[in-house]
Amino acid sequence: MLLAENDYFALGVAEFEAPAHLSAVEEACASALAKRISTEAGPKRWDAYLILLSTTVQDDETMPEAVANIVYNTRFFRRLVRWSVAPESNSLERALRPFLPFTAAQAGLSTGPVDRLKESMASYGVSRDEADHAIALWRATRGVR
């Protein structure tokens, strides 16, 4: 398990090879992370996460019961399971996006938060046209439909 932290939260990140290994990996890592944050994390213990990554492609849209039991277990910290994570930086960035800092706006680009959101939507798999349409609709309706 890789342990990372910043001023806001603590993360335990681990990989599991196949769905059959998920429970064992989660159990071992959860125990180690719980011990670590209970003694060393201070106030961050309330913002701790165990991220479980797998290269396995999950075809089924429904969450198997064993995975649901892990994901909905919030004792000590939240658990997130990410499937189809390739060993490359773009794939890892998508899997860990909620914990990565926003990139600074570059010179000449829009700096408003909504425009930055639109620019970053591609990292979540949203096409430029879809992002433009969603932001235009939000601006036209002020988010009310």
OpenMM code with the backbone's topology and positions (N, CA, C; nanometers):
from openmm import Vec3, app, unit

residues = "MET LEU LEU ALA GLU ASN ASP TYR PHE ALA LEU GLY VAL ALA GLU PHE GLU ALA PRO ALA HIS LEU SER ALA VAL GLU GLU ALA CYS ALA SER ALA LEU ALA LYS ARG ILE SER THR GLU ALA GLY PRO LYS ARG TRP ASP ALA TYR LEU ILE LEU LEU SER THR THR VAL GLN ASP ASP GLU THR MET PRO GLU ALA VAL ALA ASN ILE VAL TYR ASN THR ARG PHE PHE ARG ARG LEU VAL ARG TRP SER VAL ALA PRO GLU SER ASN SER LEU GLU ARG ALA LEU ARG PRO PHE LEU PRO PHE THR ALA ALA GLN ALA GLY LEU SER THR GLY PRO VAL ASP ARG LEU LYS GLU SER MET ALA SER TYR GLY VAL SER ARG ASP GLU ALA ASP HIS ALA ILE ALA LEU TRP ARG ALA THR ARG GLY VAL ARG".split()
positions = [
    Vec3(0.0853, -0.1176, 0.0000),
    Vec3(0.0000, 0.0000, 0.0000),
    Vec3(0.0895, 0.1235, 0.0000),
    Vec3(0.0540, 0.2186, -0.0820),
    Vec3(0.1215, 0.3475, -0.0871),
    Vec3(0.0420, 0.4442, -0.0008),
    Vec3(0.1091, 0.5126, 0.0880),
    Vec3(0.0434, 0.6102, 0.1740),
    Vec3(0.0834, 0.7491, 0.1283),
    Vec3(-0.0149, 0.8355, 0.1076),
    Vec3(0.0109, 0.9733, 0.0667),
    Vec3(-0.0769, 1.0646, 0.1499),
    Vec3(-0.0280, 1.1852, 0.1720),
    Vec3(-0.1099, 1.2822, 0.2440),
    Vec3(-0.0670, 1.4225, 0.2076),
    Vec3(-0.1596, 1.5144, 0.2280),
    Vec3(-0.1289, 1.6563, 0.2131),
    Vec3(-0.1954, 1.7276, 0.3299),
    Vec3(-0.2142, 1.8583, 0.3187),
    Vec3(-0.2733, 1.9339, 0.4290),
    Vec3(-0.4193, 1.8988, 0.4543),
    Vec3(-0.4850, 1.8339, 0.3579),
    Vec3(-0.6293, 1.8150, 0.3654),
    Vec3(-0.6739, 1.6726, 0.3928),
    Vec3(-0.6016, 1.5724, 0.3459),
    Vec3(-0.6469, 1.4349, 0.3613),
    Vec3(-0.5299, 1.3373, 0.3549),
    Vec3(-0.5608, 1.2130, 0.3904),
    Vec3(-0.4637, 1.1033, 0.3824),
    Vec3(-0.5216, 0.9965, 0.2916),
    Vec3(-0.4356, 0.9349, 0.2111),
    Vec3(-0.4770, 0.8306, 0.1180),
    Vec3(-0.3932, 0.7055, 0.1376),
    Vec3(-0.4581, 0.5937, 0.1293),
    Vec3(-0.3895, 0.4666, 0.1135),
    Vec3(-0.4279, 0.4171, -0.0243),
    Vec3(-0.3307, 0.3841, -0.1072),
    Vec3(-0.3577, 0.3397, -0.2440),
    Vec3(-0.2966, 0.2019, -0.2615),
    Vec3(-0.3781, 0.1071, -0.3087),
    Vec3(-0.3297, -0.0294, -0.3288),
    Vec3(-0.3881, -0.0855, -0.4576),
    Vec3(-0.3193, -0.1838, -0.5112),
    Vec3(-0.3635, -0.2494, -0.6335),
    Vec3(-0.4083, -0.3915, -0.6021),
    Vec3(-0.5113, -0.4361, -0.6715),
    Vec3(-0.5515, -0.5764, -0.6628),
    Vec3(-0.5639, -0.6291, -0.8048),
    Vec3(-0.5288, -0.7573, -0.8236),
    Vec3(-0.5215, -0.8118, -0.9583),
    Vec3(-0.6561, -0.8500, -1.0165),
    Vec3(-0.7397, -0.9129, -0.9388),
    Vec3(-0.8672, -0.9639, -0.9904),
    Vec3(-0.9755, -0.9420, -0.8858),
    Vec3(-1.1017, -0.9415, -0.9282),
    Vec3(-1.2101, -0.9224, -0.8310),
    Vec3(-1.2039, -1.0194, -0.7130),
    Vec3(-1.1549, -1.1395, -0.7357),
    Vec3(-1.1455, -1.2375, -0.6276),
    Vec3(-1.0468, -1.1948, -0.5196),
    Vec3(-0.9524, -1.1078, -0.5533),
    Vec3(-0.8510, -1.0618, -0.4574),
    Vec3(-0.8919, -0.9356, -0.3823),
    Vec3(-0.9986, -0.8714, -0.4257),
    Vec3(-1.0373, -0.7419, -0.3692),
    Vec3(-1.0580, -0.7477, -0.2186),
    Vec3(-1.1334, -0.8424, -0.1702),
    Vec3(-1.1644, -0.8484, -0.0266),
    Vec3(-1.0398, -0.8651, 0.0591),
    Vec3(-0.9489, -0.9516, 0.0178),
    Vec3(-0.8269, -0.9750, 0.0956),
    Vec3(-0.7372, -0.8514, 0.0964),
    Vec3(-0.7238, -0.7868, -0.0183),
    Vec3(-0.6414, -0.6663, -0.0263),
    Vec3(-0.7034, -0.5546, 0.0571),
    Vec3(-0.8351, -0.5380, 0.0451),
    Vec3(-0.9033, -0.4340, 0.1223),
    Vec3(-0.8865, -0.4586, 0.2718),
    Vec3(-0.9019, -0.5815, 0.3151),
    Vec3(-0.8912, -0.6134, 0.4576),
    Vec3(-0.7523, -0.5813, 0.5119),
    Vec3(-0.6491, -0.6224, 0.4405),
    Vec3(-0.5124, -0.5973, 0.4861),
    Vec3(-0.4806, -0.4485, 0.4863),
    Vec3(-0.5175, -0.3797, 0.3798),
    Vec3(-0.4865, -0.2363, 0.3688),
    Vec3(-0.5706, -0.1534, 0.4647),
    Vec3(-0.6962, -0.1909, 0.4829),
    Vec3(-0.7828, -0.1168, 0.5746),
    Vec3(-0.7286, -0.1232, 0.7164),
    Vec3(-0.6809, -0.2400, 0.7556),
    Vec3(-0.6252, -0.2555, 0.8895),
    Vec3(-0.5009, -0.1677, 0.9067),
    Vec3(-0.4120, -0.1706, 0.8088),
    Vec3(-0.2894, -0.0908, 0.8170),
    Vec3(-0.3194, 0.0588, 0.8153),
    Vec3(-0.4115, 0.1007, 0.7285),
    Vec3(-0.4457, 0.2425, 0.7201),
    Vec3(-0.5162, 0.2899, 0.8467),
    Vec3(-0.6069, 0.2105, 0.8992),
    Vec3(-0.6775, 0.2484, 1.0222),
    Vec3(-0.5788, 0.2656, 1.1374),
    Vec3(-0.4826, 0.1746, 1.1480),
    Vec3(-0.3819, 0.1852, 1.2540),
    Vec3(-0.2989, 0.3117, 1.2362),
    Vec3(-0.2598, 0.3385, 1.1129),
    Vec3(-0.1761, 0.4558, 1.0843),
    Vec3(-0.2502, 0.5860, 1.1151),
    Vec3(-0.3737, 0.5999, 1.0676),
    Vec3(-0.4431, 0.7272, 1.0880),
    Vec3(-0.4907, 0.7458, 1.2316),
    Vec3(-0.5103, 0.6371, 1.3040),
    Vec3(-0.5554, 0.6532, 1.4429),
    Vec3(-0.4448, 0.7072, 1.5316),
    Vec3(-0.3192, 0.6853, 1.4924),
    Vec3(-0.2086, 0.7296, 1.5767),
    Vec3(-0.1332, 0.8505, 1.5225),
    Vec3(-0.1356, 0.8728, 1.3905),
    Vec3(-0.0486, 0.9750, 1.3326),
    Vec3(-0.1180, 1.0829, 1.2500),
    Vec3(-0.2432, 1.0660, 1.2165),
    Vec3(-0.3059, 1.1566, 1.1199),
    Vec3(-0.3660, 1.2815, 1.1827),
    Vec3(-0.3882, 1.2829, 1.3103),
    Vec3(-0.4512, 1.3993, 1.3723),
    Vec3(-0.5881, 1.4239, 1.3121),
    Vec3(-0.6210, 1.5518, 1.2819),
    Vec3(-0.7534, 1.5821, 1.2284),
    Vec3(-0.7786, 1.5214, 1.0900),
    Vec3(-0.6726, 1.4833, 1.0184),
    Vec3(-0.6914, 1.4235, 0.8858),
    Vec3(-0.7583, 1.2873, 0.8939),
    Vec3(-0.7641, 1.2302, 1.0114),
    Vec3(-0.8275, 1.0991, 1.0194),
    Vec3(-0.9742, 1.1049, 0.9783),
    Vec3(-1.0319, 1.2245, 0.9776),
    Vec3(-1.1700, 1.2396, 0.9336),
    Vec3(-1.1790, 1.2535, 0.7819),
    Vec3(-1.0671, 1.2731, 0.7167),
    Vec3(-1.0630, 1.2840, 0.5713),
    Vec3(-0.9597, 1.1869, 0.5164),
    Vec3(-0.9849, 1.0594, 0.5371),
    Vec3(-0.8934, 0.9559, 0.4902),
    Vec3(-0.9682, 0.8633, 0.3944),
    Vec3(-0.8946, 0.8124, 0.2976),
    Vec3(-0.9530, 0.7302, 0.1928),
    Vec3(-0.8615, 0.6127, 0.1619),
    Vec3(-0.9219, 0.4984, 0.1327),
    Vec3(-0.8494, 0.3835, 0.0816),
    Vec3(-0.8936, 0.3668, -0.0634),
    Vec3(-0.7986, 0.3796, -0.1553),
    Vec3(-0.8268, 0.3700, -0.2982),
    Vec3(-0.7734, 0.2359, -0.3466),
    Vec3(-0.8610, 0.1535, -0.4013),
    Vec3(-0.8238, 0.0213, -0.4495),
    Vec3(-0.8320, 0.0199, -0.6014),
    Vec3(-0.7191, -0.0047, -0.6663),
    Vec3(-0.7078, 0.0042, -0.8116),
    Vec3(-0.6897, -0.1333, -0.8743),
    Vec3(-0.7524, -0.1527, -0.9901),
    Vec3(-0.7353, -0.2776, -1.0634),
    Vec3(-0.7309, -0.2507, -1.2131),
    Vec3(-0.6502, -0.3270, -1.2833),
    Vec3(-0.6477, -0.3180, -1.4296),
    Vec3(-0.7636, -0.3951, -1.4902),
    Vec3(-0.8337, -0.4732, -1.4098),
    Vec3(-0.9462, -0.5529, -1.4566),
    Vec3(-1.0570, -0.4634, -1.5098),
    Vec3(-1.1093, -0.5004, -1.6259),
    Vec3(-1.2220, -0.4269, -1.6844),
    Vec3(-1.3495, -0.4836, -1.6246),
    Vec3(-1.4302, -0.3978, -1.5699),
    Vec3(-1.5575, -0.4392, -1.5101),
    Vec3(-1.6664, -0.4129, -1.6124),
    Vec3(-1.7179, -0.5187, -1.6753),
    Vec3(-1.8175, -0.5042, -1.7816),
    Vec3(-1.9575, -0.4743, -1.7279),
    Vec3(-1.9922, -0.5331, -1.6184),
    Vec3(-2.1269, -0.5218, -1.5652),
    Vec3(-2.1490, -0.3851, -1.5013),
    Vec3(-2.2599, -0.3216, -1.5355),
    Vec3(-2.2909, -0.1890, -1.4796),
    Vec3(-2.3360, -0.1970, -1.3336),
    Vec3(-2.3839, -0.3129, -1.2922),
    Vec3(-2.4269, -0.3268, -1.1540),
    Vec3(-2.3069, -0.3630, -1.0677),
    Vec3(-2.3098, -0.3174, -0.9452),
    Vec3(-2.2000, -0.3412, -0.8525),
    Vec3(-2.2236, -0.4742, -0.7809),
    Vec3(-2.1297, -0.5692, -0.7925),
    Vec3(-2.1447, -0.6950, -0.7183),
    Vec3(-2.1552, -0.6681, -0.5686),
    Vec3(-2.2243, -0.7557, -0.4982),
    Vec3(-2.2481, -0.7350, -0.3548),
    Vec3(-2.1180, -0.7216, -0.2758),
    Vec3(-2.0167, -0.8016, -0.3099),
    Vec3(-1.8896, -0.7943, -0.2375),
    Vec3(-1.8245, -0.6571, -0.2536),
    Vec3(-1.8345, -0.5989, -0.3725),
    Vec3(-1.7782, -0.4660, -0.3965),
    Vec3(-1.8624, -0.3606, -0.3244),
    Vec3(-1.9930, -0.3735, -0.3302),
    Vec3(-2.0812, -0.2786, -0.2613),
    Vec3(-2.0540, -0.2783, -0.1115),
    Vec3(-2.0303, -0.3951, -0.0537),
    Vec3(-2.0002, -0.4029, 0.0897),
    Vec3(-1.8739, -0.3263, 0.1246),
    Vec3(-1.7772, -0.3272, 0.0352),
    Vec3(-1.6528, -0.2540, 0.0585),
    Vec3(-1.6741, -0.1044, 0.0394),
    Vec3(-1.7354, -0.0668, -0.0717),
    Vec3(-1.7533, 0.0746, -0.1052),
    Vec3(-1.8420, 0.1467, -0.0035),
    Vec3(-1.9443, 0.0794, 0.0463),
    Vec3(-2.0358, 0.1444, 0.1401),
    Vec3(-1.9924, 0.1302, 0.2856),
    Vec3(-1.8787, 0.0683, 0.3096),
    Vec3(-1.8238, 0.0599, 0.4442),
    Vec3(-1.7437, 0.1878, 0.4689),
    Vec3(-1.7945, 0.2743, 0.5514),
    Vec3(-1.7264, 0.4012, 0.5800),
    Vec3(-1.6653, 0.4027, 0.7206),
    Vec3(-1.6486, 0.2873, 0.7773),
    Vec3(-1.5881, 0.2809, 0.9109),
    Vec3(-1.4425, 0.3234, 0.9015),
    Vec3(-1.4035, 0.4221, 0.9760),
    Vec3(-1.2699, 0.4817, 0.9838),
    Vec3(-1.2368, 0.5704, 0.8637),
    Vec3(-1.2777, 0.5332, 0.7415),
    Vec3(-1.2459, 0.6107, 0.6211),
    Vec3(-1.3310, 0.5597, 0.5056),
    Vec3(-1.3324, 0.6362, 0.3966),
    Vec3(-1.4048, 0.5966, 0.2753),
    Vec3(-1.3183, 0.5030, 0.1925),
    Vec3(-1.3834, 0.4142, 0.1203),
    Vec3(-1.3146, 0.3223, 0.0309),
    Vec3(-1.3667, 0.3444, -0.1110),
    Vec3(-1.2750, 0.3565, -0.2048),
    Vec3(-1.3115, 0.3737, -0.3452),
    Vec3(-1.2454, 0.2627, -0.4256),
    Vec3(-1.3220, 0.2014, -0.5146),
    Vec3(-1.2687, 0.0976, -0.6030),
    Vec3(-1.2705, 0.1532, -0.7443),
    Vec3(-1.1559, 0.1476, -0.8100),
    Vec3(-1.1427, 0.1970, -0.9471),
    Vec3(-1.1013, 0.0811, -1.0367),
    Vec3(-1.1797, 0.0582, -1.1419),
    Vec3(-1.1556, -0.0493, -1.2377),
    Vec3(-1.0903, 0.0070, -1.3641),
    Vec3(-1.0318, -0.0803, -1.4419),
    Vec3(-0.9742, -0.0459, -1.5732),
    Vec3(-0.8656, 0.0597, -1.5618),
    Vec3(-0.7853, 0.0525, -1.4595),
    Vec3(-0.6777, 0.1488, -1.4402),
    Vec3(-0.5507, 0.0921, -1.5037),
    Vec3(-0.5128, 0.1501, -1.6147),
    Vec3(-0.3924, 0.1057, -1.6851),
    Vec3(-0.2686, 0.1642, -1.6163),
    Vec3(-0.1551, 0.0962, -1.6283),
    Vec3(-0.0321, 0.1480, -1.5660),
    Vec3(0.0308, 0.2597, -1.6498),
    Vec3(-0.0407, 0.3680, -1.6611),
    Vec3(0.0065, 0.4861, -1.7344),
    Vec3(-0.0470, 0.6099, -1.6639),
    Vec3(0.0204, 0.7214, -1.6823),
    Vec3(-0.0125, 0.8405, -1.6041),
    Vec3(-0.1541, 0.8911, -1.6283),
    Vec3(-0.2027, 0.8928, -1.7519),
    Vec3(-0.3395, 0.9434, -1.7775),
    Vec3(-0.4444, 0.8603, -1.7061),
    Vec3(-0.4281, 0.7304, -1.7090),
    Vec3(-0.5241, 0.6418, -1.6434),
    Vec3(-0.5196, 0.6596, -1.4923),
    Vec3(-0.4010, 0.6694, -1.4368),
    Vec3(-0.3884, 0.6921, -1.2923),
    Vec3(-0.4437, 0.8282, -1.2526),
    Vec3(-0.4208, 0.9293, -1.3335),
    Vec3(-0.4757, 1.0619, -1.3035),
    Vec3(-0.6277, 1.0595, -1.3025),
    Vec3(-0.6905, 0.9872, -1.3961),
    Vec3(-0.8368, 0.9767, -1.3958),
    Vec3(-0.8854, 0.9057, -1.2697),
    Vec3(-0.8171, 0.7990, -1.2308),
    Vec3(-0.8585, 0.7222, -1.1127),
    Vec3(-0.8433, 0.8021, -0.9836),
    Vec3(-0.7418, 0.8869, -0.9793),
    Vec3(-0.7127, 0.9625, -0.8569),
    Vec3(-0.7539, 1.1091, -0.8658),
    Vec3(-0.8269, 1.1469, -0.9688),
    Vec3(-0.8650, 1.2863, -0.9953),
    Vec3(-0.9218, 1.3591, -0.8733),
    Vec3(-1.0083, 1.2987, -0.7925),
    Vec3(-1.0636, 1.3750, -0.6785),
    Vec3(-0.9585, 1.4210, -0.5781),
    Vec3(-0.8385, 1.3636, -0.5835),
    Vec3(-0.7365, 1.3938, -0.4846),
    Vec3(-0.6199, 1.4738, -0.5408),
    Vec3(-0.6249, 1.5057, -0.6677),
    Vec3(-0.5161, 1.5798, -0.7313),
    Vec3(-0.5499, 1.7281, -0.7352),
    Vec3(-0.4491, 1.8140, -0.7255),
    Vec3(-0.4771, 1.9583, -0.7294),
    Vec3(-0.5212, 2.0017, -0.8692),
    Vec3(-0.5993, 2.1072, -0.8734),
    Vec3(-0.6344, 2.1670, -1.0014),
    Vec3(-0.5087, 2.2249, -1.0630),
    Vec3(-0.4987, 2.2177, -1.1931),
    Vec3(-0.3843, 2.2788, -1.2592),
    Vec3(-0.4079, 2.4284, -1.2679),
    Vec3(-0.3017, 2.5050, -1.2568),
    Vec3(-0.3130, 2.6506, -1.2638),
    Vec3(-0.3541, 2.6920, -1.4046),
    Vec3(-0.4321, 2.7959, -1.4133),
    Vec3(-0.4723, 2.8476, -1.5438),
    Vec3(-0.3492, 2.9010, -1.6153),
    Vec3(-0.3383, 2.8725, -1.7427),
    Vec3(-0.2250, 2.9193, -1.8201),
    Vec3(-0.2540, 3.0572, -1.8754),
    Vec3(-0.1483, 3.1299, -1.9062),
    Vec3(-0.1630, 3.2654, -1.9598),
    Vec3(-0.2479, 3.2608, -2.0869),
    Vec3(-0.3420, 3.3516, -2.0965),
    Vec3(-0.4254, 3.3606, -2.2152),
    Vec3(-0.5501, 3.2739, -2.2098),
    Vec3(-0.5593, 3.1816, -2.1145),
    Vec3(-0.6778, 3.0981, -2.1033),
    Vec3(-0.7739, 3.1600, -2.0031),
    Vec3(-0.8982, 3.1224, -2.0134),
    Vec3(-0.9977, 3.1740, -1.9201),
    Vec3(-0.9607, 3.1314, -1.7786),
    Vec3(-0.9952, 3.2142, -1.6826),
    Vec3(-0.9583, 3.1841, -1.5450),
    Vec3(-1.0778, 3.1700, -1.4531),
    Vec3(-1.1993, 3.1837, -1.5062),
    Vec3(-1.3167, 3.1664, -1.4228),
    Vec3(-1.3341, 3.0207, -1.3839),
    Vec3(-1.3927, 2.9937, -1.2675),
    Vec3(-1.4052, 2.8555, -1.2217),
    Vec3(-1.4900, 2.7689, -1.3145),
    Vec3(-1.5947, 2.8244, -1.3733),
    Vec3(-1.6780, 2.7453, -1.4636),
    Vec3(-1.6007, 2.7127, -1.5910),
    Vec3(-1.5242, 2.8093, -1.6418),
    Vec3(-1.4431, 2.7830, -1.7600),
    Vec3(-1.3333, 2.6813, -1.7304),
    Vec3(-1.2738, 2.6878, -1.6126),
    Vec3(-1.1725, 2.5883, -1.5758),
    Vec3(-1.2351, 2.4502, -1.5622),
    Vec3(-1.3579, 2.4459, -1.5093),
    Vec3(-1.4285, 2.3190, -1.4995),
    Vec3(-1.4490, 2.2610, -1.6389),
    Vec3(-1.4930, 2.3439, -1.7316),
    Vec3(-1.5154, 2.2988, -1.8689),
    Vec3(-1.3860, 2.2443, -1.9284),
    Vec3(-1.2760, 2.3118, -1.9041),
    Vec3(-1.1469, 2.2675, -1.9563),
    Vec3(-1.1026, 2.1357, -1.8956),
    Vec3(-1.1388, 2.1110, -1.7704),
    Vec3(-1.0949, 1.9880, -1.7042),
    Vec3(-1.1902, 1.8707, -1.7254),
    Vec3(-1.3068, 1.8939, -1.7842),
    Vec3(-1.4045, 1.7862, -1.8027),
    Vec3(-1.3514, 1.6745, -1.8926),
    Vec3(-1.2573, 1.7062, -1.9802),
    Vec3(-1.1995, 1.6037, -2.0676),
    Vec3(-1.1321, 1.4934, -1.9868),
    Vec3(-1.0768, 1.5278, -1.8715),
    Vec3(-1.0112, 1.4255, -1.7901),
    Vec3(-1.1117, 1.3256, -1.7338),
    Vec3(-1.2398, 1.3604, -1.7386),
    Vec3(-1.3450, 1.2699, -1.6935),
    Vec3(-1.4121, 1.2004, -1.8117),
    Vec3(-1.3568, 1.2189, -1.9324),
    Vec3(-1.4103, 1.1520, -2.0501),
    Vec3(-1.5214, 1.2270, -2.1204),
    Vec3(-1.5423, 1.3532, -2.0870),
    Vec3(-1.6466, 1.4342, -2.1504),
    Vec3(-1.5858, 1.5027, -2.2729),
    Vec3(-1.6523, 1.4899, -2.3871),
    Vec3(-1.5991, 1.5529, -2.5080),
    Vec3(-1.6114, 1.7046, -2.4982),
    Vec3(-1.5310, 1.7749, -2.5773),
    Vec3(-1.5326, 1.9212, -2.5789),
    Vec3(-1.6723, 1.9732, -2.6155),
    Vec3(-1.7380, 1.9107, -2.7147),
    Vec3(-1.8728, 1.9540, -2.7547),
    Vec3(-1.9741, 1.9348, -2.6414),
    Vec3(-1.9666, 1.8197, -2.5734),
    Vec3(-2.0577, 1.7942, -2.4611),
    Vec3(-2.0340, 1.8944, -2.3483),
    Vec3(-1.9081, 1.9231, -2.3207),
    Vec3(-1.8748, 2.0192, -2.2150),
    Vec3(-1.9252, 2.1577, -2.2513),
    Vec3(-1.9032, 2.2004, -2.3764),
    Vec3(-1.9521, 2.3313, -2.4213),
    Vec3(-2.1034, 2.3397, -2.4075),
    Vec3(-2.1729, 2.2333, -2.4493),
    Vec3(-2.3191, 2.2321, -2.4424),
    Vec3(-2.3675, 2.2376, -2.2967),
    Vec3(-2.3054, 2.1586, -2.2097),
    Vec3(-2.3476, 2.1559, -2.0690),
    Vec3(-2.3274, 2.2913, -2.0023),
    Vec3(-2.2135, 2.3531, -2.0274),
    Vec3(-2.1863, 2.4842, -1.9666),
    Vec3(-2.2777, 2.5905, -2.0247),
    Vec3(-2.3022, 2.5868, -2.1553),
    Vec3(-2.3927, 2.6844, -2.2173),
    Vec3(-2.5340, 2.6695, -2.1605),
    Vec3(-2.5811, 2.5458, -2.1443),
    Vec3(-2.7134, 2.5219, -2.0864),
    Vec3(-2.7189, 2.5708, -1.9421),
    Vec3(-2.6145, 2.5442, -1.8654),
    Vec3(-2.6113, 2.5895, -1.7272),
    Vec3(-2.6154, 2.7417, -1.7214),
    Vec3(-2.5360, 2.8069, -1.8072),
    Vec3(-2.5340, 2.9541, -1.8068),
    Vec3(-2.6681, 3.0104, -1.8488),
    Vec3(-2.7341, 2.9484, -1.9451),
    Vec3(-2.8637, 2.9983, -1.9931),
    Vec3(-2.9741, 2.9837, -1.8887),
    Vec3(-2.9681, 2.8775, -1.8108),
    Vec3(-3.0744, 2.8508, -1.7133),
    Vec3(-3.0329, 2.8829, -1.5711),
    Vec3(-2.9042, 2.9206, -1.5533),
    Vec3(-2.8470, 2.9431, -1.4199),
    Vec3(-2.8596, 2.8193, -1.3326),
    Vec3(-2.8513, 2.7027, -1.3987),
    Vec3(-2.8541, 2.5775, -1.3264),
    Vec3(-2.9926, 2.5320, -1.2856),
    Vec3(-3.0966, 2.6068, -1.3220),
    Vec3(-3.2329, 2.5714, -1.2842),
    Vec3(-3.3056, 2.5249, -1.4089),
    Vec3(-3.3720, 2.4117, -1.3981),
    Vec3(-3.4507, 2.3616, -1.5108),
    Vec3(-3.5944, 2.3488, -1.4707),
] * unit.nanometer
topology = app.Topology()
chain = topology.addChain("A")
for resn in residues:
    res = topology.addResidue(resn, chain)
    for name in ("N", "CA", "C"):
        topology.addAtom(name, app.Element.getBySymbol(name[0]), res)
